[in-house]
């Protein structure tokens, strides 16, 4: 099966997270209608732009490469708008945050560690994400808001 590559602008920490989570040890992520990022990518490639974004955000510092079947491309064609790039990055960021917050909460409830800062740093280290890519202070604030919204007590 022939594959076509699609480069999606993103942030370096989201690229590391997505590649570790979804690429099966490869640099490219295969679009599949049975896996989470593939489902989202498939939908945003087919959607028409409903809100005009002028250009892709210049703050993205890298790209994720998705491989998609040439058959899918021939059936419908693709268009990846700046808006859909933004939406996809918000999706990845949400996945990253939710996964990290679940990791912290589960470890705290199970008694493995109640040190939230250490849990965050371990999580970032697992995905090879530096603190310059995601600051500990901003993550702690976001985690606190997440806990308050859900009334999670640790």
Residue frames as qw, qx, qy, qz and C-alpha x, y, z in Angstrom:
[[0.000, 0.892, 0.453, 0.000, 0.00, 0.00, 0.00],
 [0.401, 0.420, -0.023, 0.814, 1.42, 3.40, -0.98],
 [0.356, -0.720, -0.439, 0.402, 1.55, 6.04, 1.71],
 [0.220, 0.743, 0.083, 0.627, 1.57, 9.82, 1.57],
 [0.471, -0.284, -0.472, 0.689, 3.20, 11.91, 4.29],
 [0.119, -0.861, -0.275, -0.412, 1.58, 14.96, 5.85],
 [0.437, 0.064, -0.423, 0.791, 3.66, 17.38, 7.94],
 [0.339, -0.814, -0.417, -0.223, 1.72, 19.00, 10.78],
 [0.177, 0.553, -0.375, 0.722, 3.30, 21.95, 12.64],
 [0.720, -0.591, -0.358, -0.054, 3.43, 21.41, 16.39],
 [0.260, -0.846, 0.403, -0.235, 5.46, 22.08, 19.52],
 [0.374, 0.456, -0.799, 0.119, 8.52, 19.99, 20.37],
 [0.288, -0.171, 0.803, -0.493, 7.06, 18.59, 23.61],
 [0.769, 0.254, 0.265, -0.523, 3.85, 17.51, 21.83],
 [0.660, 0.505, -0.522, -0.193, 5.89, 15.87, 19.07],
 [0.112, 0.365, -0.879, 0.285, 7.85, 13.86, 21.65],
 [0.518, 0.028, 0.629, -0.579, 4.65, 12.88, 23.45],
 [0.786, 0.391, 0.016, -0.479, 2.81, 11.89, 20.24],
 [0.550, 0.503, -0.660, -0.092, 5.73, 9.95, 18.79],
 [0.045, -0.267, 0.890, -0.366, 6.28, 8.00, 22.01],
 [0.524, 0.140, 0.594, -0.594, 2.58, 7.31, 22.38],
 [0.721, 0.489, 0.260, -0.416, 1.36, 6.71, 18.84],
 [0.456, 0.706, -0.444, -0.309, 4.20, 5.94, 16.43],
 [0.996, -0.041, 0.082, 0.009, 5.26, 2.38, 17.39],
 [0.699, -0.430, 0.297, 0.487, 8.91, 3.42, 17.65],
 [0.527, 0.399, 0.397, 0.637, 8.99, 5.25, 14.32],
 [0.128, -0.190, -0.053, 0.972, 9.23, 8.95, 13.56],
 [0.328, -0.129, -0.442, -0.825, 6.00, 8.85, 11.55],
 [0.411, 0.145, 0.697, -0.569, 2.50, 8.29, 12.87],
 [0.025, -0.170, -0.854, -0.491, 0.22, 6.14, 10.74],
 [0.466, 0.012, 0.104, -0.879, -3.27, 7.51, 10.27],
 [0.195, -0.168, -0.960, -0.106, -5.80, 4.83, 11.09],
 [0.470, -0.418, -0.199, -0.751, -9.49, 5.14, 11.73],
 [0.795, -0.383, -0.470, -0.023, -9.05, 2.78, 14.70],
 [0.612, -0.231, -0.339, 0.676, -6.54, 4.85, 16.72],
 [0.160, -0.810, -0.369, 0.427, -7.05, 8.15, 18.49],
 [0.110, -0.611, 0.216, 0.754, -4.72, 10.59, 16.65],
 [0.151, 0.056, 0.786, 0.598, -5.52, 8.99, 13.30],
 [0.043, 0.677, 0.735, 0.016, -9.24, 9.46, 13.84],
 [0.089, -0.832, -0.167, 0.522, -8.73, 13.13, 14.70],
 [0.184, -0.415, 0.507, 0.733, -6.30, 13.69, 11.81],
 [0.179, 0.306, 0.838, 0.414, -8.69, 11.99, 9.39],
 [0.022, 0.803, 0.582, -0.129, -11.52, 14.27, 10.49],
 [0.110, -0.809, 0.017, 0.577, -9.56, 17.51, 10.34],
 [0.251, -0.207, 0.649, 0.687, -8.18, 16.66, 6.91],
 [0.100, 0.434, 0.808, 0.385, -11.71, 16.33, 5.57],
 [0.060, -0.775, -0.509, 0.369, -13.33, 19.28, 7.30],
 [0.308, 0.699, 0.223, 0.605, -13.89, 22.57, 5.57],
 [0.310, -0.028, -0.336, 0.889, -12.57, 25.69, 7.21],
 [0.150, -0.773, -0.596, -0.159, -15.38, 27.52, 9.01],
 [0.297, -0.925, -0.046, 0.231, -13.31, 30.25, 10.63],
 [0.646, 0.682, -0.143, 0.310, -10.59, 32.01, 8.64],
 [0.639, -0.634, 0.181, 0.396, -7.12, 31.79, 10.13],
 [0.338, 0.874, -0.266, -0.224, -4.59, 33.77, 8.15],
 [0.506, 0.537, -0.668, 0.092, -1.49, 31.64, 8.62],
 [0.843, -0.251, -0.451, 0.154, -0.20, 28.78, 10.71],
 [0.482, -0.874, 0.064, 0.004, 0.99, 29.96, 14.11],
 [0.504, 0.684, -0.453, 0.271, 4.71, 30.81, 13.88],
 [0.437, -0.632, 0.534, -0.353, 5.23, 29.60, 17.48],
 [0.991, 0.008, 0.124, -0.044, 5.20, 25.94, 16.42],
 [0.142, -0.794, 0.564, 0.175, 8.82, 24.83, 16.50],
 [0.208, -0.241, 0.921, 0.226, 8.70, 21.43, 14.78],
 [0.658, 0.134, -0.354, -0.651, 6.50, 19.06, 12.74],
 [0.638, -0.055, 0.746, -0.183, 4.85, 15.70, 13.24],
 [0.309, 0.287, -0.688, -0.591, 4.79, 13.49, 10.18],
 [0.707, 0.134, 0.550, -0.424, 1.69, 11.41, 9.55],
 [0.010, 0.156, -0.855, -0.495, 1.53, 8.67, 6.97],
 [0.608, 0.323, 0.395, -0.608, -1.80, 8.18, 5.27],
 [0.604, 0.198, 0.742, 0.214, -2.94, 5.71, 2.67],
 [0.012, -0.163, 0.471, 0.867, -2.81, 6.91, -0.91],
 [0.098, -0.437, -0.846, -0.289, -6.25, 5.32, -1.34],
 [0.153, -0.732, -0.513, 0.422, -7.71, 7.71, 1.24],
 [0.130, -0.492, 0.176, 0.842, -6.00, 10.60, -0.51],
 [0.005, -0.050, -0.720, -0.693, -7.36, 9.58, -3.91],
 [0.105, -0.563, -0.818, -0.053, -10.89, 9.18, -2.54],
 [0.160, -0.882, -0.429, 0.110, -11.23, 12.57, -0.93],
 [0.374, 0.639, -0.114, 0.663, -8.10, 14.70, -1.20],
 [0.568, -0.513, -0.422, 0.486, -6.75, 16.60, 1.77],
 [0.119, 0.740, -0.030, 0.661, -6.56, 20.09, 3.04],
 [0.595, -0.432, -0.471, 0.487, -4.95, 20.94, 6.36],
 [0.021, 0.866, 0.132, 0.482, -5.91, 24.49, 7.26],
 [0.178, 0.410, -0.504, 0.739, -4.21, 26.65, 9.85],
 [0.613, -0.370, 0.158, -0.680, -7.38, 26.36, 11.92],
 [0.964, -0.094, -0.193, -0.157, -7.32, 22.57, 11.85],
 [0.604, 0.327, -0.515, 0.513, -3.61, 22.58, 12.69],
 [0.184, -0.429, 0.403, -0.787, -4.50, 24.68, 15.75],
 [0.824, -0.241, 0.017, -0.512, -7.36, 22.29, 16.66],
 [0.905, 0.104, -0.398, 0.110, -5.13, 19.23, 16.29],
 [0.369, 0.367, -0.539, 0.663, -2.47, 20.78, 18.53],
 [0.468, -0.388, 0.291, -0.739, -5.12, 21.59, 21.15],
 [0.942, -0.097, -0.188, -0.262, -6.24, 17.94, 20.97],
 [0.753, 0.225, -0.489, 0.378, -2.65, 16.70, 21.48],
 [0.032, 0.433, -0.461, 0.774, -2.10, 19.15, 24.34],
 [0.716, -0.323, 0.112, -0.609, -5.29, 17.94, 26.00],
 [0.947, 0.019, -0.322, -0.009, -4.17, 14.31, 25.62],
 [0.504, 0.365, -0.510, 0.594, -0.77, 15.20, 27.09],
 [0.234, -0.422, 0.379, -0.790, -2.24, 17.06, 30.08],
 [0.839, -0.239, -0.015, -0.489, -4.93, 14.48, 30.86],
 [0.887, 0.116, -0.418, 0.158, -2.44, 11.63, 30.67],
 [0.333, 0.369, -0.520, 0.694, -0.01, 13.44, 32.98],
 [0.424, -0.382, 0.288, -0.769, -2.70, 14.39, 35.49],
 [0.931, -0.140, -0.185, -0.282, -4.01, 10.82, 35.56],
 [0.725, 0.248, -0.508, 0.393, -0.44, 9.59, 36.12],
 [0.041, 0.396, -0.476, 0.784, 0.04, 11.96, 39.08],
 [0.650, -0.301, 0.129, -0.686, -3.36, 11.18, 40.62],
 [0.939, -0.025, -0.318, -0.127, -3.07, 7.40, 40.29],
 [0.604, 0.257, -0.548, 0.518, 0.42, 7.39, 41.79],
 [0.157, -0.382, 0.409, -0.814, -0.70, 9.60, 44.67],
 [0.789, -0.234, 0.010, -0.567, -3.80, 7.46, 45.41],
 [0.934, 0.041, -0.355, 0.030, -1.84, 4.23, 45.25],
 [0.648, -0.738, 0.140, 0.126, 0.75, 5.61, 47.67],
 [0.828, 0.257, 0.066, 0.493, 3.64, 5.45, 45.20],
 [0.399, 0.033, -0.082, 0.913, 4.39, 9.14, 45.55],
 [0.043, -0.854, -0.486, 0.179, 2.66, 12.15, 47.00],
 [0.278, -0.542, 0.197, 0.768, 5.38, 14.50, 45.67],
 [0.568, 0.732, 0.344, -0.156, 3.55, 16.14, 42.76],
 [0.151, 0.868, -0.381, -0.280, 6.62, 17.98, 41.48],
 [0.321, -0.383, 0.846, 0.187, 8.59, 14.71, 41.31],
 [0.601, 0.376, 0.703, -0.058, 5.70, 13.01, 39.49],
 [0.447, 0.862, 0.063, -0.231, 5.61, 15.80, 36.89],
 [0.003, 0.764, -0.600, -0.238, 9.37, 15.71, 36.38],
 [0.479, -0.123, 0.864, 0.091, 9.29, 11.91, 36.03],
 [0.604, 0.602, 0.505, -0.134, 6.49, 12.17, 33.50],
 [0.323, 0.897, -0.195, -0.231, 8.39, 14.78, 31.46],
 [0.216, -0.585, 0.760, 0.183, 11.57, 12.71, 31.67],
 [0.654, 0.158, 0.740, -0.022, 9.73, 9.62, 30.41],
 [0.588, 0.731, 0.345, 0.043, 8.85, 11.50, 27.20],
 [0.626, 0.004, 0.141, 0.767, 12.28, 13.21, 27.08],
 [0.044, 0.859, 0.289, 0.421, 10.66, 16.63, 27.52],
 [0.443, 0.065, -0.355, 0.821, 12.81, 19.33, 29.09],
 [0.138, -0.678, -0.520, 0.501, 11.56, 21.94, 31.52],
 [0.035, -0.356, 0.226, 0.906, 12.34, 24.60, 28.90],
 [0.170, -0.186, -0.757, -0.603, 9.67, 22.97, 26.72],
 [0.526, -0.615, -0.474, -0.347, 7.10, 22.74, 29.56],
 [0.043, 0.496, -0.510, 0.701, 7.74, 24.65, 32.75],
 [0.327, -0.220, -0.861, 0.320, 7.12, 22.96, 36.08],
 [0.086, 0.234, 0.388, -0.887, 5.44, 26.10, 37.44],
 [0.480, 0.124, -0.277, -0.823, 2.87, 26.30, 34.63],
 [0.531, -0.079, -0.822, -0.193, 2.13, 22.57, 34.89],
 [0.198, -0.204, -0.765, 0.578, 1.62, 22.83, 38.65],
 [0.280, 0.213, 0.170, -0.920, -0.85, 25.70, 38.18],
 [0.564, 0.084, -0.523, -0.634, -2.72, 23.80, 35.48],
 [0.439, -0.099, -0.887, 0.104, -2.80, 20.64, 37.64],
 [0.006, 0.204, 0.606, -0.769, -4.19, 22.63, 40.56],
 [0.466, 0.185, -0.090, -0.861, -6.99, 24.03, 38.36],
 [0.560, 0.052, -0.753, -0.341, -7.67, 20.50, 37.03],
 [0.287, -0.143, -0.861, 0.395, -7.89, 19.13, 40.59],
 [0.179, 0.220, 0.392, -0.875, -10.18, 21.96, 41.71],
 [0.524, 0.134, -0.365, -0.757, -12.54, 21.49, 38.74],
 [0.668, -0.025, -0.713, -0.210, -12.84, 17.77, 39.47],
 [0.614, -0.622, 0.214, -0.436, -12.71, 18.10, 43.25],
 [0.869, 0.129, -0.431, 0.206, -9.79, 15.64, 43.39],
 [0.457, -0.809, 0.311, -0.200, -8.20, 15.40, 46.84],
 [0.790, 0.300, -0.470, 0.254, -4.72, 13.96, 47.14]]
